[in-house]
Amino acid sequence: MSLKDVSALLKANSYPGRGILIGKSADGENAVIAYFIMGRSVNSRNRIFVTEGSGIRTQAHDPLKLTDPSLVIYSPVKVFGDVTIVTNGDQTDTIYDCLTEGKSFEDALRTREFEPDAPNFTPRVSGVVELSGGGFRYKLSILKSDRGNGGSCLRYFYEYAAPVNGKGRLIHTYVCDGSPIPSFEGEPTAVAIDRDIDSFSSLLWGSLNEDNRVSLFVRYISLKTGDVQTKIINKNI
């Protein structure tokens, strides 16, 4: 699979929904994680990312405009030892809890399904980055309905044991805007990753649709030292 230009990919899609990008910086020095959220409704757009320990959570920008917290307020990123978890929903907690019990990423997600927001049945996308011995591996997953069938959940898992310099994988909830919104299809897209967190964060944010983008989280984790650099961009701040 050839590398795609992530900027061109995002600019061509007015509504990819929520997306996870994981890979390795171009200089080979960092594991890279990015997570973005978008919104069409007032409830979805009324959010910001805030730090929570070594991770982040979503928070209502204006509490008075929050009508239903069930699918919009959650912790997208949590850290358990050398494992960083990133998801688009409360399955972050499911994965974290399973890891503390000695179970796996896959074990956790086999207990979950897509979101109960018929007729969209928004997919749950999830990822983990596992640091080990100066290197890392990562996994991605998507749980989605069988082409809008709310009675059938399809679970896909992807494992990347030897990340390549300057290459990552992007998975997001929707193919494009629509009614109902069509779920992501195919395997995670191979995209190029910059060496610098500032330029890469600016590139991603500038590529998301200006009307629909809400928040962006980007983290670079040094494979030599374990030092963490994090960037958060919120439209509402």
N, C-alpha and C positions, 0 to 999 in steps of 0.2 A: 504494500500500500504506500503510495507516494505521500509526502508531507503536504498538507494543506496550509495555506496562509490563514491563520486563525482570524485575522482582522477582516479579510475579505469574506470569510465564511460567516462571521457574525453580522457584518454589515448587510449581507444579502438576505438576512432573516429578521424580520421585524419583531418576531416573538418566539425565540427558542425556549422561553420559560425560565427554568432554573437549571444551571449547568455546573458541572464539575470538570476541571482540567487537572490532570496529574502527569508529571514527567520529570525530566532532568534538564537543568540549565545548560546553555550552549557551551559553557566552559567546563562542564562536568563536575562542578564543585557543589551543587545544591540539588536537593530534592525540591520540587516545585508543586505547590497546591494552589488552585484557584477555585473559588466558588462565587457564582453570581445569582442574584434573584431579580426577577422582573415582575410586573404586575399590570393588570388591566382595570381591576376594580379599585375603588377607594380604599377598601380594606387591605388589599394586597399592596397597594402603593404607599400606605401609611406605615412604613417600617424603616428601621435602621438596624445596622449591625453594631453591637457593643461587645467589648471584651468581657469574658467570663473565665477567670483563672487563666489557663493556657489555651483556652478556646474562645469561641464567640457564641452569642445568642442573638436572636432577633428581638426587637422591642418596638412597641408602637411609638411612632414619632409624636402623634397627638392621641393620648389615651381616650379622648372623647369621641374620636372617629373609629375606634376599634369596635366592630360589631360582632365578630366571631373569631376568637383566638385559636380555634382548634387546629387549623392547618397552616396558620401563618406565624405563630409564636412557638419557637423551638430552639434547640441548640444545634446549629449546623456543624460545628467543629468541637471535638473533645479530644484530649490526649490521654492515653493509658500507657504509661511507661514509654517504650520506644515506638509506640503505634499512634499515629494520628488518624482520627476518624473524621470523615466529612460526608454529610448527606443533606438531602433536601427536606428532611422532616424529622419527626420524633423517633424514627428508627435509629438515629444516632444513639439514643439511650439504650435501645435494645441491643445494639452491637456492643456498646460499652459494658453493659451488664453481662453479656455472654462472655466477653473477653475476661472479665474479672472471675468468672466461673470456670475458666479454662476451656471454653468452647470457642468456636471459630466464627469468622465473618459470615461464612456460608450458613452455619447453624442458625445464627441470629436471623438472617434474612429469609430463611425457610419458614419462619414463624410469622412473617409479615406479607402483606399484599399491597397493591396500588392504593392510592388514596380514594376514599369513598365520596368522591365529588361528581357523581353522575351528572350529565352523560360523558364528561371528559375522562373520568377515571385516570387522573394524572399519575404517571409513573413515579415510583420511588427510585431515585438514583442515589447510589452510595459508593464510597471509596475508602480504602485504607492505605496508608503508607507505613511500611514496616522497616525501620532502620536496623542495620546489623553489620558490624565489623567494618565500618567505613563505607558501606554501600547501602542499598535499599532495594526493596521490591514493592510493587503496589498491585492492588486489585480494584476492579470496578464492578458494579452490578446495576441492573435495571430490573424492576418488577413492574410489569405492565399487563393490561387486559389484552385478551386475544381479539384485537381489532374491535374494541368497544363492547365486548361481551363481559358484563360485570360478574358473571359466574365463573370465569376462567382466568386464572392468573398465570402468566408466563414469567419464569425466573431465569435470568441470564447472568452468568458470572464470567469475568475476564481476568486473567492473571498475567502480570508482566514481571518476570523474574530477573531480567537483565536490562534495565532501562538504558537507552542510548542517549548520548550527549545531544542536547538541543531538540529532543523529541518528546512529545507527550501525547496523551489521548484525551479527547473531549467527548463527554456524553451529556446530553441535556434532555429535558422532559418532552419537548414538542418538536415535530418536524417544522412547523410554521404556525402562524395564526390560523384560526378557523372557528367553526361552530358546528359540532363540537371540535375541540382542538385535537388534531391528530398526534398520536404518540410517536416518539423517536423510533426510528427503524434502523436496523443494521448494527454492526459493531462500532465501538467508540472510534471517532475519527482521529487519525494521526495528524498532529499539527506541530509546527515549529515553535520553540520556546527560546526567548531571549536570555542572555546571561545576567541581566540587571533587573532587579525587582521594580525599580521606579519606572523605567521605560516600558517594561512589560505590563505593569499595572495600568499605566496611561494608555497603552495600546488597547488593552482589553476594554477599559471603561469607554474610551472614545469610539469603540466599534459597536457597542451595544446601542440599540435604538433609543434615542434621547427621550422620547415620550414614555417608553415602557420600562427603562432601566430603573432599578431601585437601589441596590447595594452590591458592592464587590469586596471580596476578601482575597488577598494573595499572600502566600507565605513561602519563603525560601529557607530551607533548613540545611546548614552547612554539613556536608558529609565528613569533613575533617574534624570539626570541633563540636558539632551539634548545636551551634548558635542559631538562633531563629530571628529572621527579619519578617515583619508582618506589615502589610498595608491594608487599610480599610477605607473605602470610599463610599459615602452615603449621599444620595441625591438630596435628601431632606435636611442635610446639615451644610 
